[in-house]
């Protein structure tokens, strides 16, 4: 196993409601099912990376409550290092309301970070010893932007390559781009941040150039069923998605699955395009299952899908 991956993010309890369609504004609508489970982008990414085979360290804050207990049990069960998961008694653990359209698999999500909003930049200084020992550091935008930026700075200061998944999309300080060795928006986030439409591979190519001009080393724009577009100083390549056909149940957590698998693959020393394909395979399997963290596949499943595609 390679050096560990450190991931900064949040844990939230996912309260998932499934129905045949989304409710209209002002409408009370009877759904089909409800489930409570672990979620949060960073937490999902940590589970995805760990199940993919990476030694994983997670950095966040949770409350001393039932949802916080759920988080700590998750990390213990999955074998994720929770040394820098701080418990904050005065605040509740985050929660997310997820509405899933069972007809299409589409989803809409409201996230309340809770205790994770108590993260401050100095917390990343406290975690520096752990970050410094890692192969990669990954962050998203569910934590306050100054906290995310300090995490990137601490990693760079210690020679640790960085991955920024700019989700949910928010306006970023200019210097954040230069701190991002790998920048992994989806098409919606890429469009918002680049200021141009990103619906096709050609448009993704243009957006990737915008991000590189701002200082990013490598851009990976995920495009859902259209795969991913990869660009750096040497590579400009579209990577097709894995076609899971009618096996797709829901897309919640697919981006987290991609990023966790991608980070593991990079830590294992895979070439960039192979790492993107590994992340894509991780995401492809995750969308064939219900839920977020529980849907993340294990390394042998990912390898099986990759091997099946290679033999076709």
Residue, then its C-alpha position, 0 to 999 in steps of 0.5 A: x500500500x502506498x503512502x496515505x491520502x489526506x482528505x479535508x471535508x465534511x461528514x453529514x448524515x444523509x436523509x434520503x427521500x425517494x419518489x417518482x418525481x420531484x415535488x413542485x414548489x409549495x407542494x407536499x408530495x408522498x414519497x416511496x421510501x426514506x433512508x438515513x445513512x452517512x454522507x458528506x463530500x469529503x467523507x464519501x471521498x474518504x470511503x471511496x479512496x479507502x475501499x479502492x485500496x488507499x490508506x486514508x486520513x480524514x480531516x473534519x469536525x463533528x458534533x457530540x451527538x447521534x450523527x457524530x457517533x455515526x461518523x466515528x463508527x463509519x471511520x472505525x469500520x472502514x479503517x479510516x484514520x480519524x486522528x484529525x476528526x475533532x468532536x465539537x460538543x456545542x454544535x450538531x453534526x451536519x445533515x443533508x436532505x437528498x431528494x431522488x427521482x427514481x424514474x430518472x435517477x436525478x437528485x437535488x440536495x440541501x446540505x447543512x454542514x453543522x459542526x464542520x463549519x467550525x473548522x478554521x484555518x489554524x486547524x490545518x496547521x494542527x493537522x500538518x504533521x499528518x498531511x506532511x506524511x501523505x502522498x496526496x491532499x484533497x479538498x472540496x468546497x463544502x468547508x469554508x474557503x479559507x480553511x480549504x485554501x490553508x489546507x492546500x497551502x499546508x500541503x504545498x509547503x510540505x511537498x504534498x501534491x494537491x487535488x481540489x474538487x471545487x464542489x459545490x461551486x463557489x467563486x475562488x480566490x485567484x491564488x487557489x488555482x495556483x495551489x491546485x495540482x489537480x482540479x476536478x470540477x464536473x461540467x456544472x462547476x466548470x461552467x460556473x467557474x470558467x464563465x462559459x457553457x460546459x456541456x460538450x467535450x469541446x466546451x470542456x477543452x475551452x474551460x480547461x484552458x481557462x483554469x490552466x491559464x489561472x495556474x492549475x497544473x492538471x484539469x480533469x472535468x467530469x462530464x457524466x455519461x460523456x466521460x471526462x476531459x483531461x488537460x495539462x501541459x502535455x495531455x489533451x484527451x477525452x476519456x469515455x465513460x463506462x456504459x452501465x446501461x439500465x443498471x444505473x439507479x442514482x447518481x448521488x455521490x458519483x463525483x465523490x466516487x470518482x475523486x476518491x478512486x482518482x486520488x487512490x490511483x494517483x497515489x499508486x503511481x498510475x499514469x494520469x489517464x489510467x488514474x482517470x479511468x480508475x476514477x471513472x470505473x469507481x464512479x460507474x459502479x457507485x451509480x448502480x447502487x443506492x446511497x452515497x458512502x455505502x455505494x462505494x465499490x471495493x478495489x477488486x470490483x473496480x479492477x474487474x470492471x476495468x479488466x472487462x473493458x480492456x478485453x472488449 
